Amino acid sequence: MIRLVQVANGSSRRVALVDEPHLRILARVESIFELASECIRDHASLGERIHSLATSESLAYDDVYGQKSEWHLWTPIDVRGAPERVLVSGTGLTHLGSAKDRQAMHEQAATAAGKAVTDSMRMFQSGLAGGRPKPGEIGVAPEWFYKGDGSILQPPFVPLTVPSHAEDGGEEAEIAGIYIIDAHGAPFRIGMCAGNEFSDHECERRNYLYLAASKLRPCSIGPELVVAGDFGAVKGEVSLERDGQQLWCKEIETGEENMSHTLANLEHHHFKFAGHRMPGHVHVHFFGAHSLSFGEGVKLNSGDWMQVRFEGYGRALRNPVRIEPKEQDRLIRVQPLN
């Protein structure tokens, strides 16, 4: 599998091919968005173009990853100077583990409403029943949520912030698909990467109708973009550290074999909307989590570190947690334009 990173040094940017323990710089390329867009325009193979541009110039990956280099890792996709052209979204209730966690979060409200099964579990069960259609057919639609534009994507090692108005922040270890829309409105998947779809689970638990608000939080992807990666059955590990000691760790599994929907079905139901096929736009779409530490009673503190790793997806994605101090909410006043 071909793995790419974006690295930055002040205003300078480079794209590099991962060739452990080195990062081989690609000639004349400053962003993966630029590289993929050129391949779409030229009807060229992305993999072949990458190998043709790889130079002998290299960086020591250990130094970059260990933050000992003047170069640092950037998010593996962005539209430079135009974060509004990046749509970050996700699909939930695709894995049994997360469905159980959501069931537990919402069962109190469901019991009060006289329901034996929560709406979340009903959604998961509908995916089991109809989320894996035959090739060429359309299956049942999954849950979908919006996270934000490209401004919420944080590079590896950069803190994920819990804002002062939020109730909580917790990791969600997932794989995300990276897509570009061509000049004619056709979506192209350029690769996948490890991700931490950071969310406010306390907010969601209070009332499942707050799910939309609970997702409006920063998140992180990377450090590597995997071109033509395996998404059949992917094993991984998510862990938390506090004061240099492991706080929580769990082996996880994702990929189509561990999900209630096929990748093709998830992609169809995302890109069936004309507004999701705007030429020149980028989509980062999370495919769902296997397990959450929140479901096991873990509450993160400021300074804790979250780590996500999937086999075949390169080095681990690491981000610390930053919790803004609680203070009286500042009223956001809207000025009338009289």
ABEGO torsion letter per residue (X at the ends): XBBBBBBBBEABBBBBBBBOABBBBBBGBABAAAAAAAAAAAGBBAAAAAAAABBABBBBAAAAAAGABABBBBBABBBBGBAAABBBBBBBGABAAAAAAAAAAAAAAAAAAGBABBAAAAAAAAAAAAABBBBGBBBBBBBBBBAEBAAABBBBGBBBBBBAABABBBBBBBBBBBBBBBAAGBBBBAEBBBBBBBBBAAAAAABAAAAAAAABBBBBBOABBBBGBBAABBBBBBBBBBGGBBABBBBBBBEAAABABBAAAAAAAAAABAAAABBGBBBBBBAEBABBAAAAGBBBBBGBBBBBBBBGAEBBBBBBBBBBBBBBBBBBBBBBBX
